[in-house]
Amino acid sequence: MEEAAQEHREQILSRRQHLWEETEELLGLKSDWDKERERLLRQTEVERPLAVSKCEGLRQFLAEPERLLLARLGELDEEIGRRREENATHLGEEISRLSALITELEGKRQQPVLELLQGVRSAVSRYIRAPSAPTPRAGKRLRVGGGKPESGSVGQLLL
């Protein structure tokens, strides 16, 4: 029995030794991983200000084109408003002129036959000589950014 107990004790010691060796190996791996993690953290700390610096450089590089584009868009807003006013004025004048001609022709239509025949040539010829004028700047377009229009963007042609 003592012999069997001694054998078990040796097996237990052997197993314990093996487990200590595994533990030491794992502790070594953990230490290596901790060192690698620290190295990577230091590297990210070094690269962080570089990334910020690069981004700041890009922001400064883009600031002037952005300012110019926004200024151009402001100018276009003003031009669109001005053209809208011009077109509204022109259309109002045309509508008034046409309304006056319609009223005059209605009046002529109500006249007795003799007066109607005498004055109809004059009224009709005035209408024929003064056809409706085209809308101001019809066909002219504004360009955003001074370049080629880009489909589906603000850079396309605006009426």
Solvent accessible surface area in square Angstrom, and as a share of the most:
residue,aa,sasa,rsa
1,M,200,0.89
2,E,127,0.57
3,E,147,0.66
4,A,53,0.41
5,A,35,0.27
6,Q,85,0.38
7,E,103,0.46
8,H,112,0.50
9,R,125,0.46
10,E,96,0.43
11,Q,108,0.48
12,I,115,0.58
13,L,98,0.49
14,S,72,0.47
15,R,133,0.49
16,R,130,0.47
17,Q,98,0.44
18,H,85,0.38
19,L,83,0.41
20,W,141,0.49
21,E,93,0.42
22,E,74,0.33
23,T,57,0.33
24,E,112,0.50
25,E,117,0.53
26,L,113,0.56
27,L,105,0.52
28,G,34,0.33
29,L,73,0.36
30,K,115,0.49
31,S,47,0.30
32,D,80,0.41
33,W,174,0.61
34,D,53,0.27
35,K,136,0.57
36,E,73,0.33
37,R,127,0.46
38,E,71,0.32
39,R,111,0.40
40,L,81,0.40
41,L,87,0.43
42,R,144,0.53
43,Q,80,0.35
44,T,65,0.38
45,E,104,0.46
46,V,98,0.56
47,E,84,0.38
48,R,132,0.48
49,P,78,0.49
50,L,103,0.51
51,A,53,0.41
52,V,89,0.51
53,S,70,0.45
54,K,146,0.62
55,C,62,0.37
56,E,71,0.32
57,G,36,0.34
58,L,106,0.53
59,R,136,0.50
60,Q,119,0.53
61,F,148,0.62
62,L,101,0.50
63,A,51,0.39
64,E,84,0.38
65,P,69,0.43
66,E,102,0.46
67,R,132,0.48
68,L,95,0.47
69,L,86,0.43
70,L,107,0.53
71,A,47,0.36
72,R,75,0.27
73,L,46,0.23
74,G,31,0.30
75,E,95,0.43
76,L,3,0.02
77,D,98,0.51
78,E,130,0.58
79,E,36,0.16
80,I,67,0.34
81,G,34,0.32
82,R,99,0.36
83,R,27,0.10
84,R,155,0.57
85,E,99,0.44
86,E,60,0.27
87,N,44,0.22
88,A,52,0.40
89,T,81,0.47
90,H,34,0.15
91,L,86,0.43
92,G,35,0.34
93,E,106,0.47
94,E,24,0.11
95,I,112,0.57
96,S,71,0.46
97,R,67,0.25
98,L,56,0.28
99,S,55,0.35
100,A,64,0.49
101,L,21,0.11
102,I,105,0.53
103,T,93,0.54
104,E,56,0.25
105,L,61,0.31
106,E,79,0.36
107,G,37,0.35
108,K,42,0.18
109,R,153,0.56
110,Q,125,0.56
111,Q,56,0.25
112,P,87,0.55
113,V,110,0.63
114,L,125,0.62
115,E,89,0.40
116,L,48,0.24
117,L,116,0.58
118,Q,131,0.58
119,G,14,0.13
120,V,49,0.28
121,R,198,0.72
122,S,61,0.39
123,A,2,0.01
124,V,61,0.35
125,S,38,0.25
126,R,98,0.36
127,Y,104,0.40
128,I,119,0.60
129,R,177,0.65
130,A,41,0.32
131,P,94,0.59
132,S,68,0.44
133,A,48,0.37
134,P,110,0.69
135,T,55,0.32
136,P,39,0.24
137,R,101,0.37
138,A,69,0.54
139,G,64,0.61
140,K,122,0.52
141,R,126,0.46
142,L,16,0.08
143,R,105,0.38
144,V,11,0.06
145,G,52,0.50
146,G,62,0.60
147,G,38,0.37
148,K,180,0.76
149,P,57,0.36
150,E,109,0.49
151,S,116,0.75
152,G,74,0.71
153,S,43,0.28
154,V,89,0.51
155,G,15,0.15
156,Q,76,0.34
157,L,63,0.31
158,L,52,0.26
159,L,142,0.70
